[in-house]
């Protein structure tokens, strides 16, 4: 007879490994927007508040959208000033 006992395995599952990459939850930016004195511009800048709680990968689309609308508004102001 052999005095060696067979290897036993643990009945408890192994703890899950830490993820390699941690994606943090979106956090409010906490940036205070001061009024510019132009209602249309202020409304567009207020759109940046949409970034609070939005995943970082979606920020460029918001920035581009606001930038395009601000460009349109400011171009129309410039054209109006020339007339």
NORKA-V764294 format. One record per residue. N is the residue number from 0. SS is DSSP state (@ for helix, = for strand, . for the rest). PHI is phi in radians with two decimals (* if undefined). PSI is psi in radians with two decimals (none if undefined). Layout:
N,SS,PHI,PSI / N,SS,PHI,PSI
//
This chain:
0,.,*,2.68 / 1,.,-1.76,2.40 / 2,.,-1.45,-0.16 / 3,.,-1.40,2.41 / 4,.,-1.75,2.59 / 5,.,-1.15,2.60 / 6,.,-1.11,2.42 / 7,.,-1.85,2.64 / 8,.,-1.89,2.62 / 9,.,-1.28,2.38 / 10,.,-1.37,-0.26 / 11,.,-1.49,2.36 / 12,.,-1.21,2.62 / 13,.,-1.18,2.59 / 14,.,-1.18,2.50 / 15,.,-1.11,2.50 / 16,.,-1.25,2.66 / 17,.,-1.10,2.45 / 18,.,-1.11,2.58 / 19,.,-1.16,-0.64 / 20,.,-2.19,2.35 / 21,.,-1.89,2.14 / 22,.,-1.72,1.91 / 23,.,-1.19,2.68 / 24,.,-1.19,2.56 / 25,.,-1.04,2.44 / 26,.,-2.10,2.56 / 27,.,-1.06,2.45 / 28,.,-1.31,-0.52 / 29,.,1.19,0.51 / 30,.,-1.63,2.23 / 31,.,-1.57,2.19 / 32,.,-1.68,2.16 / 33,.,-1.54,2.49 / 34,.,-1.12,2.49 / 35,.,-1.60,-0.32 / 36,.,1.68,-0.07 / 37,.,-2.05,2.01 / 38,@,-1.00,-0.75 / 39,@,-1.14,-0.74 / 40,@,-1.13,-0.78 / 41,@,-1.05,-0.69 / 42,@,-1.12,-0.72 / 43,@,-1.20,-0.74 / 44,@,-1.10,-0.60 / 45,@,-1.10,-0.44 / 46,@,-1.07,-0.38 / 47,@,-1.17,-0.34 / 48,@,-1.14,-0.29 / 49,@,-1.12,-0.31 / 50,@,-1.21,-0.45 / 51,.,-1.09,2.14 / 52,.,1.49,0.02 / 53,.,-1.73,2.35 / 54,.,-0.98,2.52 / 55,@,-0.96,-0.62 / 56,@,-1.12,-0.32 / 57,@,-1.64,-0.13 / 58,@,-1.06,-0.76 / 59,@,-0.97,-0.69 / 60,@,-1.10,-0.69 / 61,@,-1.17,-0.81 / 62,@,-1.04,-0.77 / 63,@,-1.11,-0.73 / 64,@,-1.09,-0.84 / 65,@,-1.12,-0.73 / 66,@,-1.09,-0.74 / 67,@,-1.10,-0.77 / 68,@,-1.20,-0.68 / 69,@,-1.11,-0.70 / 70,@,-1.05,-0.76 / 71,@,-1.10,-0.81 / 72,@,-1.09,-0.85 / 73,@,-1.19,-0.59 / 74,@,-1.13,-0.73 / 75,@,-1.16,-0.61 / 76,@,-1.14,-0.70 / 77,@,-1.14,-0.76 / 78,@,-1.14,-0.67 / 79,@,-1.15,-0.65 / 80,@,-1.18,-0.52 / 81,@,-1.34,-0.39 / 82,.,-1.42,none
//
